[in-house]
Amino acid sequence: QVQLVESGGALVQPGGSLGLSCVLSSSRVIFSMYDMAWYRQAPGNQRELVASITRVGSTTYDGSVKGRFTISRDIAKNTVYLQMNNLKPEDTAVYYCNAHFVRDDWWGQGTQVTVSS
């Protein structure tokens, strides 16, 4: 099975920074074989893709976070990160880690990020 555990969510002021982490545990496939991503869901909104990193290290970002957020991974630690800078109130949401392999997807439990003064 695959388990994803996120951490790092918090209350932060506008313009501040925050880093999220997601650790993957799998008995099936090694971490480097997964495409990883961060999604977010604000109240009343659909879950949306924030950033992704493929198993070969290619990254993509939603336009609303490009230049402010950075996705990265540490293969030795089975961990994917999301560094968020210059946070805005509209970044407030529950952030979810996603792992994708072939036709399967797994999700973490989510971590709350609140941007407010």
PyMOL CGO cylinders between C-alpha atoms (Angstrom):
from pymol import cmd
from pymol.cgo import CYLINDER

trace = [
    CYLINDER, 0.00, 0.00, 0.00, 0.90, 3.66, -0.35, 0.3, 1, 1, 1, 1, 1, 1,
    CYLINDER, 0.90, 3.66, -0.35, 0.64, 6.22, 2.44, 0.3, 1, 1, 1, 1, 1, 1,
    CYLINDER, 0.64, 6.22, 2.44, 1.23, 9.95, 2.19, 0.3, 1, 1, 1, 1, 1, 1,
    CYLINDER, 1.23, 9.95, 2.19, 1.69, 12.11, 5.27, 0.3, 1, 1, 1, 1, 1, 1,
    CYLINDER, 1.69, 12.11, 5.27, 1.74, 15.89, 4.89, 0.3, 1, 1, 1, 1, 1, 1,
    CYLINDER, 1.74, 15.89, 4.89, 3.02, 18.41, 7.40, 0.3, 1, 1, 1, 1, 1, 1,
    CYLINDER, 3.02, 18.41, 7.40, 3.84, 22.09, 7.65, 0.3, 1, 1, 1, 1, 1, 1,
    CYLINDER, 3.84, 22.09, 7.65, 0.46, 23.79, 7.40, 0.3, 1, 1, 1, 1, 1, 1,
    CYLINDER, 0.46, 23.79, 7.40, 0.02, 26.86, 9.56, 0.3, 1, 1, 1, 1, 1, 1,
    CYLINDER, 0.02, 26.86, 9.56, -1.40, 30.35, 9.92, 0.3, 1, 1, 1, 1, 1, 1,
    CYLINDER, -1.40, 30.35, 9.92, 0.84, 32.89, 8.20, 0.3, 1, 1, 1, 1, 1, 1,
    CYLINDER, 0.84, 32.89, 8.20, 0.59, 36.59, 7.44, 0.3, 1, 1, 1, 1, 1, 1,
    CYLINDER, 0.59, 36.59, 7.44, 0.26, 37.89, 3.87, 0.3, 1, 1, 1, 1, 1, 1,
    CYLINDER, 0.26, 37.89, 3.87, 3.67, 38.16, 2.28, 0.3, 1, 1, 1, 1, 1, 1,
    CYLINDER, 3.67, 38.16, 2.28, 5.06, 35.43, 4.49, 0.3, 1, 1, 1, 1, 1, 1,
    CYLINDER, 5.06, 35.43, 4.49, 6.56, 32.06, 3.62, 0.3, 1, 1, 1, 1, 1, 1,
    CYLINDER, 6.56, 32.06, 3.62, 5.75, 28.49, 4.49, 0.3, 1, 1, 1, 1, 1, 1,
    CYLINDER, 5.75, 28.49, 4.49, 7.13, 25.08, 3.59, 0.3, 1, 1, 1, 1, 1, 1,
    CYLINDER, 7.13, 25.08, 3.59, 5.06, 21.91, 3.26, 0.3, 1, 1, 1, 1, 1, 1,
    CYLINDER, 5.06, 21.91, 3.26, 6.42, 18.37, 3.32, 0.3, 1, 1, 1, 1, 1, 1,
    CYLINDER, 6.42, 18.37, 3.32, 4.93, 15.06, 2.23, 0.3, 1, 1, 1, 1, 1, 1,
    CYLINDER, 4.93, 15.06, 2.23, 6.49, 11.72, 3.04, 0.3, 1, 1, 1, 1, 1, 1,
    CYLINDER, 6.49, 11.72, 3.04, 5.56, 8.71, 0.93, 0.3, 1, 1, 1, 1, 1, 1,
    CYLINDER, 5.56, 8.71, 0.93, 5.61, 5.17, 2.27, 0.3, 1, 1, 1, 1, 1, 1,
    CYLINDER, 5.61, 5.17, 2.27, 5.14, 2.34, -0.21, 0.3, 1, 1, 1, 1, 1, 1,
    CYLINDER, 5.14, 2.34, -0.21, 5.59, -1.39, -0.16, 0.3, 1, 1, 1, 1, 1, 1,
    CYLINDER, 5.59, -1.39, -0.16, 5.09, -1.58, -3.92, 0.3, 1, 1, 1, 1, 1, 1,
    CYLINDER, 5.09, -1.58, -3.92, 7.12, 0.96, -5.86, 0.3, 1, 1, 1, 1, 1, 1,
    CYLINDER, 7.12, 0.96, -5.86, 10.12, 3.06, -4.98, 0.3, 1, 1, 1, 1, 1, 1,
    CYLINDER, 10.12, 3.06, -4.98, 9.55, 6.79, -4.50, 0.3, 1, 1, 1, 1, 1, 1,
    CYLINDER, 9.55, 6.79, -4.50, 11.45, 7.87, -7.60, 0.3, 1, 1, 1, 1, 1, 1,
    CYLINDER, 11.45, 7.87, -7.60, 8.95, 6.06, -9.83, 0.3, 1, 1, 1, 1, 1, 1,
    CYLINDER, 8.95, 6.06, -9.83, 6.01, 8.24, -8.76, 0.3, 1, 1, 1, 1, 1, 1,
    CYLINDER, 6.01, 8.24, -8.76, 4.84, 11.48, -10.28, 0.3, 1, 1, 1, 1, 1, 1,
    CYLINDER, 4.84, 11.48, -10.28, 4.14, 13.75, -7.31, 0.3, 1, 1, 1, 1, 1, 1,
    CYLINDER, 4.14, 13.75, -7.31, 1.95, 16.80, -6.97, 0.3, 1, 1, 1, 1, 1, 1,
    CYLINDER, 1.95, 16.80, -6.97, 0.40, 19.28, -4.58, 0.3, 1, 1, 1, 1, 1, 1,
    CYLINDER, 0.40, 19.28, -4.58, -3.27, 20.19, -4.86, 0.3, 1, 1, 1, 1, 1, 1,
    CYLINDER, -3.27, 20.19, -4.86, -5.36, 22.56, -2.79, 0.3, 1, 1, 1, 1, 1, 1,
    CYLINDER, -5.36, 22.56, -2.79, -9.01, 23.00, -2.00, 0.3, 1, 1, 1, 1, 1, 1,
    CYLINDER, -9.01, 23.00, -2.00, -10.56, 26.13, -0.57, 0.3, 1, 1, 1, 1, 1, 1,
    CYLINDER, -10.56, 26.13, -0.57, -14.06, 26.10, 0.98, 0.3, 1, 1, 1, 1, 1, 1,
    CYLINDER, -14.06, 26.10, 0.98, -16.70, 25.95, -1.71, 0.3, 1, 1, 1, 1, 1, 1,
    CYLINDER, -16.70, 25.95, -1.71, -14.14, 25.34, -4.45, 0.3, 1, 1, 1, 1, 1, 1,
    CYLINDER, -14.14, 25.34, -4.45, -13.02, 22.28, -6.36, 0.3, 1, 1, 1, 1, 1, 1,
    CYLINDER, -13.02, 22.28, -6.36, -9.65, 20.75, -5.68, 0.3, 1, 1, 1, 1, 1, 1,
    CYLINDER, -9.65, 20.75, -5.68, -7.08, 22.29, -8.00, 0.3, 1, 1, 1, 1, 1, 1,
    CYLINDER, -7.08, 22.29, -8.00, -3.56, 21.41, -9.06, 0.3, 1, 1, 1, 1, 1, 1,
    CYLINDER, -3.56, 21.41, -9.06, -0.93, 23.72, -7.61, 0.3, 1, 1, 1, 1, 1, 1,
    CYLINDER, -0.93, 23.72, -7.61, 2.34, 22.15, -8.70, 0.3, 1, 1, 1, 1, 1, 1,
    CYLINDER, 2.34, 22.15, -8.70, 3.67, 18.84, -9.93, 0.3, 1, 1, 1, 1, 1, 1,
    CYLINDER, 3.67, 18.84, -9.93, 7.00, 17.07, -10.39, 0.3, 1, 1, 1, 1, 1, 1,
    CYLINDER, 7.00, 17.07, -10.39, 7.37, 14.04, -12.59, 0.3, 1, 1, 1, 1, 1, 1,
    CYLINDER, 7.37, 14.04, -12.59, 9.52, 11.03, -11.89, 0.3, 1, 1, 1, 1, 1, 1,
    CYLINDER, 9.52, 11.03, -11.89, 12.15, 12.50, -14.19, 0.3, 1, 1, 1, 1, 1, 1,
    CYLINDER, 12.15, 12.50, -14.19, 12.09, 15.80, -12.33, 0.3, 1, 1, 1, 1, 1, 1,
    CYLINDER, 12.09, 15.80, -12.33, 10.06, 18.01, -14.67, 0.3, 1, 1, 1, 1, 1, 1,
    CYLINDER, 10.06, 18.01, -14.67, 7.96, 20.59, -12.85, 0.3, 1, 1, 1, 1, 1, 1,
    CYLINDER, 7.96, 20.59, -12.85, 4.75, 22.46, -13.67, 0.3, 1, 1, 1, 1, 1, 1,
    CYLINDER, 4.75, 22.46, -13.67, 2.89, 25.19, -11.80, 0.3, 1, 1, 1, 1, 1, 1,
    CYLINDER, 2.89, 25.19, -11.80, -0.51, 26.75, -11.83, 0.3, 1, 1, 1, 1, 1, 1,
    CYLINDER, -0.51, 26.75, -11.83, -0.33, 30.29, -13.13, 0.3, 1, 1, 1, 1, 1, 1,
    CYLINDER, -0.33, 30.29, -13.13, -1.53, 31.73, -9.85, 0.3, 1, 1, 1, 1, 1, 1,
    CYLINDER, -1.53, 31.73, -9.85, 1.53, 30.41, -7.97, 0.3, 1, 1, 1, 1, 1, 1,
    CYLINDER, 1.53, 30.41, -7.97, 4.23, 30.53, -10.62, 0.3, 1, 1, 1, 1, 1, 1,
    CYLINDER, 4.23, 30.53, -10.62, 7.22, 32.48, -9.37, 0.3, 1, 1, 1, 1, 1, 1,
    CYLINDER, 7.22, 32.48, -9.37, 6.08, 32.20, -5.75, 0.3, 1, 1, 1, 1, 1, 1,
    CYLINDER, 6.08, 32.20, -5.75, 5.91, 28.45, -5.10, 0.3, 1, 1, 1, 1, 1, 1,
    CYLINDER, 5.91, 28.45, -5.10, 8.57, 25.81, -5.68, 0.3, 1, 1, 1, 1, 1, 1,
    CYLINDER, 8.57, 25.81, -5.68, 8.04, 22.07, -5.73, 0.3, 1, 1, 1, 1, 1, 1,
    CYLINDER, 8.04, 22.07, -5.73, 11.01, 19.79, -5.10, 0.3, 1, 1, 1, 1, 1, 1,
    CYLINDER, 11.01, 19.79, -5.10, 11.77, 16.30, -3.89, 0.3, 1, 1, 1, 1, 1, 1,
    CYLINDER, 11.77, 16.30, -3.89, 14.39, 14.40, -1.93, 0.3, 1, 1, 1, 1, 1, 1,
    CYLINDER, 14.39, 14.40, -1.93, 14.49, 10.85, -3.25, 0.3, 1, 1, 1, 1, 1, 1,
    CYLINDER, 14.49, 10.85, -3.25, 16.65, 9.64, -0.37, 0.3, 1, 1, 1, 1, 1, 1,
    CYLINDER, 16.65, 9.64, -0.37, 13.99, 10.82, 2.09, 0.3, 1, 1, 1, 1, 1, 1,
    CYLINDER, 13.99, 10.82, 2.09, 10.92, 9.77, 0.03, 0.3, 1, 1, 1, 1, 1, 1,
    CYLINDER, 10.92, 9.77, 0.03, 9.73, 13.34, 0.45, 0.3, 1, 1, 1, 1, 1, 1,
    CYLINDER, 9.73, 13.34, 0.45, 8.22, 16.01, -1.77, 0.3, 1, 1, 1, 1, 1, 1,
    CYLINDER, 8.22, 16.01, -1.77, 8.22, 19.64, -0.70, 0.3, 1, 1, 1, 1, 1, 1,
    CYLINDER, 8.22, 19.64, -0.70, 6.29, 22.77, -1.54, 0.3, 1, 1, 1, 1, 1, 1,
    CYLINDER, 6.29, 22.77, -1.54, 8.01, 26.02, -0.66, 0.3, 1, 1, 1, 1, 1, 1,
    CYLINDER, 8.01, 26.02, -0.66, 5.53, 28.89, -0.70, 0.3, 1, 1, 1, 1, 1, 1,
    CYLINDER, 5.53, 28.89, -0.70, 6.72, 32.49, -0.71, 0.3, 1, 1, 1, 1, 1, 1,
    CYLINDER, 6.72, 32.49, -0.71, 4.88, 35.81, -0.84, 0.3, 1, 1, 1, 1, 1, 1,
    CYLINDER, 4.88, 35.81, -0.84, 1.70, 34.13, 0.34, 0.3, 1, 1, 1, 1, 1, 1,
    CYLINDER, 1.70, 34.13, 0.34, -1.64, 35.78, -0.36, 0.3, 1, 1, 1, 1, 1, 1,
    CYLINDER, -1.64, 35.78, -0.36, -5.01, 35.40, 1.35, 0.3, 1, 1, 1, 1, 1, 1,
    CYLINDER, -5.01, 35.40, 1.35, -6.28, 33.59, -1.74, 0.3, 1, 1, 1, 1, 1, 1,
    CYLINDER, -6.28, 33.59, -1.74, -3.71, 30.85, -1.09, 0.3, 1, 1, 1, 1, 1, 1,
    CYLINDER, -3.71, 30.85, -1.09, -5.76, 29.84, 1.95, 0.3, 1, 1, 1, 1, 1, 1,
    CYLINDER, -5.76, 29.84, 1.95, -6.83, 26.22, 1.50, 0.3, 1, 1, 1, 1, 1, 1,
    CYLINDER, -6.83, 26.22, 1.50, -6.28, 22.65, 2.55, 0.3, 1, 1, 1, 1, 1, 1,
    CYLINDER, -6.28, 22.65, 2.55, -3.21, 21.40, 0.69, 0.3, 1, 1, 1, 1, 1, 1,
    CYLINDER, -3.21, 21.40, 0.69, -3.09, 17.78, -0.40, 0.3, 1, 1, 1, 1, 1, 1,
    CYLINDER, -3.09, 17.78, -0.40, -0.16, 15.69, -1.53, 0.3, 1, 1, 1, 1, 1, 1,
    CYLINDER, -0.16, 15.69, -1.53, -0.78, 13.35, -4.49, 0.3, 1, 1, 1, 1, 1, 1,
    CYLINDER, -0.78, 13.35, -4.49, 1.20, 10.41, -5.83, 0.3, 1, 1, 1, 1, 1, 1,
    CYLINDER, 1.20, 10.41, -5.83, 0.52, 8.98, -9.28, 0.3, 1, 1, 1, 1, 1, 1,
    CYLINDER, 0.52, 8.98, -9.28, 1.80, 5.72, -10.76, 0.3, 1, 1, 1, 1, 1, 1,
    CYLINDER, 1.80, 5.72, -10.76, 0.44, 4.21, -13.99, 0.3, 1, 1, 1, 1, 1, 1,
    CYLINDER, 0.44, 4.21, -13.99, -3.35, 4.43, -13.46, 0.3, 1, 1, 1, 1, 1, 1,
    CYLINDER, -3.35, 4.43, -13.46, -3.42, 4.79, -9.69, 0.3, 1, 1, 1, 1, 1, 1,
    CYLINDER, -3.42, 4.79, -9.69, -3.56, 7.86, -7.47, 0.3, 1, 1, 1, 1, 1, 1,
    CYLINDER, -3.56, 7.86, -7.47, -3.05, 8.18, -3.74, 0.3, 1, 1, 1, 1, 1, 1,
    CYLINDER, -3.05, 8.18, -3.74, -3.79, 11.17, -1.48, 0.3, 1, 1, 1, 1, 1, 1,
    CYLINDER, -3.79, 11.17, -1.48, -2.63, 12.47, 1.83, 0.3, 1, 1, 1, 1, 1, 1,
    CYLINDER, -2.63, 12.47, 1.83, -4.98, 13.64, 4.56, 0.3, 1, 1, 1, 1, 1, 1,
    CYLINDER, -4.98, 13.64, 4.56, -4.34, 17.31, 3.83, 0.3, 1, 1, 1, 1, 1, 1,
    CYLINDER, -4.34, 17.31, 3.83, -2.77, 20.15, 5.78, 0.3, 1, 1, 1, 1, 1, 1,
    CYLINDER, -2.77, 20.15, 5.78, -4.41, 23.54, 6.41, 0.3, 1, 1, 1, 1, 1, 1,
    CYLINDER, -4.41, 23.54, 6.41, -2.72, 26.71, 5.19, 0.3, 1, 1, 1, 1, 1, 1,
    CYLINDER, -2.72, 26.71, 5.19, -4.31, 29.97, 6.28, 0.3, 1, 1, 1, 1, 1, 1,
    CYLINDER, -4.31, 29.97, 6.28, -3.02, 33.32, 5.08, 0.3, 1, 1, 1, 1, 1, 1,
    CYLINDER, -3.02, 33.32, 5.08, -4.43, 36.13, 7.15, 0.3, 1, 1, 1, 1, 1, 1,
    CYLINDER, -4.43, 36.13, 7.15, -3.38, 39.17, 9.09, 0.3, 1, 1, 1, 1, 1, 1,
]
cmd.load_cgo(trace, "trace")
